[in-house]
Each structure stands twice: as C-alpha cells, then as structure tokens.
C-alpha cells in the first residue's frame, strides 16, 4: 500500500474545547481515542444513524478495521432499507 493514502489524521477541538483525534476513512470521519485498559485505539464513525466502531493496536490495523467496520455498517443499512446517515 505504499504511496496510497487510505486515511488521514487531524486534531480538532470539540465543544468542550478538548482535543480529539479524527481520521477519515473512505470519506467517513471517525473519532479516535486510546483505551488504556485494552491498550488499543478505538475509533467511532461520526454522523451515522447508528454505531460503527473499531479497535486496533496500530495505525495500519486501525485503517483496515475502520474500512471493514464502515463497509459492514453501510451494507447492513442497505439490506434493511435504513438511511445510514443522521438526518
């Protein structure tokens, strides 16, 4: 995958002025946090009409698991006739 840009990270401040790490995977933005209990990164996609989260121990896994998570979420929504995005 050398040279391919599957996702990118950015930092922003939320309403409470707390720094968040954001990543974009397949044009979907997710918030990334580190869970010290599991020693894993956790991602949760934003602006969906449901939950699509993913866990990984490193960035490459995070990107891969994020792609799997959003693809499954969108597939299930399509099969069930559910709008995947918040209105």
Secondary structure, 3 states (H helix, E strand, C coil): CCCCCCEEEEEEECCCCCEEEEEEECCEEEEEEEECCCCEEEEEECCECCCCEEEECCHHHHHHHHHHHHHHHHHHHHHHCCCCECC
